[in-house]
C-alpha cells in the first residue's frame, strides 16, 4: 500500500492526450518483466496469463502452435530444438562472433546458420521453417504488448526498453528493428543500471541535495555481471532555471559472460559427468538433447535451492533410456565447481571504480540487484571487498522495469511526472579518422580526432571542422581506446568501424563561394549520440563569411534590429547556446573566431575620436566611413554526403518485409487458434451449465415440460457432436451452435432472472413511493393557496405528482396480484423493466419539484416606514387600502421613493420573464410529457 501511495504521489498529474497507456519491457536473458502506466493508475507490473509478475524469456514452436513462458519451457524439455531462449546477446552478431560460438557450445542441439544477406544468426528448425533472432525477440515484445494491454485495458504503442550497458551500435540497432517488427514505438533504450539508478532516486528523492552523493549498483543477472558508479545531485537547469535531481553515471564495469547461467551450466555438466560415471548405459548423456535439457532444468532448480540450503538431492525421472538419476549435491561442492568464477565477480566493481576515478571511501552504499546476487558466495565476495554490508533494499527483479516505466511516462506526451534527469556515460569511445594531404609531394597523413571519450555523458552533440580539404573526401567514425577491455570483449563487438561518411561536390562548392569569400570557416560535420546510445551523423555544412556593404543593410536595419530583439525574447539564452556550440568543437582544430565583432569595435573607436573635430569635418568623416565599413555575414551551405553503416546492418529492405509478413501470418494463425479454442470452450461450458441448471428446482420450475425435453435433447446432441473429430474445425461453426443453444436456453433463464430480481425491484419502487408521498405532504404547504409568502409550487404541479403516485400505487397492486396467480413457467406479466420504468416516471416528477425549490427565491417586498403607514392609513378607507395594496405588489405599504422603485423594477421584470418562458404545465397539455419544457 505504501508503494502505491508513493507511486501515486510521483505522478504529479496525468493528462492523457490520445487515451493510450505506455509500457516498459525489461527483456532479460532469462526473464521478461513488463511495467505499465495508464491514466489514473500508478506505475505497476503487468501480470501475464498465469497472473505472475515475470515471464520466462523463451519461445517455442511445435505443430504450428507458438507458445511463450512456462509452456515453452515444457516444450523445451520434450523437444529442445523447438524452444528458443537466451537470445538477447545474439542480437546484431554474425555467426563468426565469439558470443555465437559460446552459445553453440552451451546449447549444442540448435542448428544455427548464417543469414544469406547479413550473415547474422538464424535458427533453422526444419527445411521450411527458420527464425532470425530479430523475429524471435519481436514475438516476445508482441507478447509483452499483449500483457500490457490486458493489464490496462487500453492500447499500447509506445515503450522504453532496457538493454545491457555494454551493447554497441549493432546490438542497439538490431533491438530497435525487432521493436519495429512488433509495431512498437521505442521512446528510448535505457541501460539497465541507469534504469535501476533512476528507480532508486525516484523513491529517495527527498534525500538528494546540492551535494553529490555517490552510489555503486552491482548487478549479476542470468547472463552477465555489471557495476555502475552513479552520483545524485540537485542541479539548476541553465535554460528553464528549474532545480531538478540529476543521476549521472560516472563509471561502469562488466563481465558479459559471468552470471547465473554460467553457474547453472557448470552444475549441468557436473550432473552429466556424474551420471556417465555410473555407467548405467553406454550412451553418453550429453549426446541426447532431451536428456541435456532435463539436466539443465534440474541444475537451475539445484542452484536456487542451494542458495538457501547447504545440501540437496538432484532427482530426474527417466533421464535417458528409462533410467532415473538421483545425486546428493552440497553447497560446498557447488562452490568448488565454480571456484574460478568467484574472483571474476569483483572485477566489474573494480573497473567501475577505476573509470569513475573514485575510491570506496566516498561511496555511500553498494547496492545489489539481479537474481545472481542471491548466491551466498557472491555476497560474501562483494562484502569482503567493500568492507561493509551491501545494500539489499532494492527489488532485485523489478527495479529496472520500474525505472524504465517512469522514464516512459516522462517521455510520453500523455503523462506528466516530476522531472528526474538521467545522464548516461559512453563505454566505447568514438573517434573520427580521415586522411590529410599536406601537399608538395609529402606523404598522406592519417589524422584521428576523439569525438566521444570514455565516460563522456550523453545525450550530446559534437562538431568536427575540416579546414584543409579542397576536394571530395571521406572520413570514418570508429571505436577507439579499447585497451581497458579484454580481447574477448573487443571481439564480441564485431566490426570496430561504425560509420563511413563520403562528401561529394566539395570542390564545386568551394569554387562557387570563392568570389564572395572573406573568411573560410571550413567544413563542419555534426554528430549526435542520442539518449538511446545510437550514434548518427546529422549533417555536413560548409561555413564561411562574406562581406555585405553597410548601405545594403541600412534600409532594413531598423526591422532587423526589431526582429533580433523579438527573437531574443522568444529564445532561451541564445548566447549560452552559441557558447555551447563552440565548446563542443575539439580544441585541436584551431578555428579562428568570427571577425565581425572586431570590425564593429574598431569603427566605434574611430567615431569616438572624430567627435573632437569640427562639425563639418565630422559629418564628412562619417559619410566616408559609412561607405567603407562592411558587415560580415556567416553563410552555411549544406554539403552533399552519404553515410553508410560499417557494422552489422540492421534488418531492413526486403528482409524486413519478409520478416514482417512471416510474423503477421503467425499472429493471424494464433488469433484463429485462440478464437477456435474460446468458441469450443464456451459451447462446452454452456452445455454443462444448462444441464446442471435444469436439475435445480428453482430453474427447472421456470421451464415447461416441452421446453425442458427439447433443451435436454439438444444438449445431448451437441455434446456428442462436440467431441467428434472434425476434418476442418472452424470457430464460426461452434459460435453458431452456441447461438442456437442460447436462443433455447435464454427462455427459462430469463424467467428465472425475472422471478429472482422482481422482489428487489418492487421493494425499491415501494420505497420511492413512500418518499414521494412524504415529499407531497411538504409540497402542499408550499403553494399560493396554503402559503402566500412561499408559493414555490402551483396547484397543477402538486396535482400532477399526486396523480402519478396514485397511478403507480394502483398499477403496483394490480400487477402484483396478477403475477402471483401465474405459474413460474408462464409468460412473465410484471417485468423488472416495467417496474424500473415506473420508478423513472416517479423520480422525474420528484426531481422536478426538488430542483424548483432549489432555485426559488422569495419576492422582494417594498421597504416602507411602518410608522408613517399607520398614520396615513387612519385617513384612508378600506377600498383605498386595497388599491394601494394592488399598486405596491400585494401589500398595504405606501409607494416607495423613485430611486427604490427603479432598483426593484428590474428584479420584478426578471421574475415575470421567467414565468413566461417556463409556464406551468396544465392538465390540457396531454400531448407533451410533464415538464418537457425543462
Secondary structure as UniProt FT lines:
FT   HELIX           2..10
FT   STRAND          21..27
FT   STRAND          31..38
FT   TURN            39..40
FT   STRAND          41..45
FT   TURN            49..50
FT   STRAND          55..56
FT   STRAND          58..62
FT   TURN            63..64
FT   STRAND          65..68
FT   HELIX           70..78
FT   HELIX           80..82
FT   STRAND          83..85
FT   HELIX           88..90
FT   TURN            91..92
FT   TURN            95..96
FT   HELIX           98..106
FT   TURN            108..109
FT   STRAND          112..114
FT   TURN            116..118
FT   STRAND          120..124
FT   STRAND          130..132
FT   HELIX           133..152
FT   STRAND          156..163
FT   TURN            165..166
FT   HELIX           169..181
FT   TURN            182..183
FT   STRAND          185..191
FT   HELIX           192..203
FT   HELIX           205..207
FT   STRAND          213..220
FT   STRAND          225..236
FT   TURN            238..240
FT   STRAND          243..255
FT   TURN            256..257
FT   HELIX           260..278
FT   HELIX           285..287
FT   HELIX           289..306
FT   TURN            307..308
FT   STRAND          311..320
FT   TURN            321..322
FT   STRAND          323..330
FT   HELIX           331..337
FT   HELIX           339..342
FT   HELIX           343..346
FT   HELIX           347..356
FT   HELIX           360..362
FT   STRAND          363..369
FT   HELIX           371..374
FT   HELIX           376..386
FT   TURN            396..398
FT   HELIX           399..411
FT   TURN            413..414
FT   STRAND          420..425
FT   STRAND          430..436
FT   TURN            440..441
FT   STRAND          445..452
FT   TURN            454..455
FT   STRAND          457..458
FT   STRAND          460..466
FT   STRAND          474..479
FT   TURN            483..484
FT   HELIX           487..492
FT   STRAND          497..504
FT   HELIX           506..513
FT   TURN            514..516
FT   STRAND          517..529
FT   TURN            531..532
FT   STRAND          535..549
FT   HELIX           550..554
FT   TURN            555..556
FT   HELIX           557..570
FT   HELIX           574..584
FT   HELIX           587..589
FT   HELIX           596..610
FT   TURN            611..612
FT   HELIX           615..628
FT   STRAND          630..638
FT   STRAND          640..645
FT   HELIX           653..693
FT   TURN            694..695
FT   HELIX           697..700
FT   TURN            701..702
FT   HELIX           705..722
FT   HELIX           731..780
FT   TURN            781..782
FT   TURN            784..786
FT   HELIX           788..790
FT   HELIX           795..820
FT   TURN            824..825
FT   HELIX           832..855
FT   HELIX           866..873
FT   TURN            874..875
FT   HELIX           878..887
FT   TURN            888..889
FT   HELIX           898..917
FT   TURN            923..924
FT   TURN            926..927
FT   TURN            930..933
//
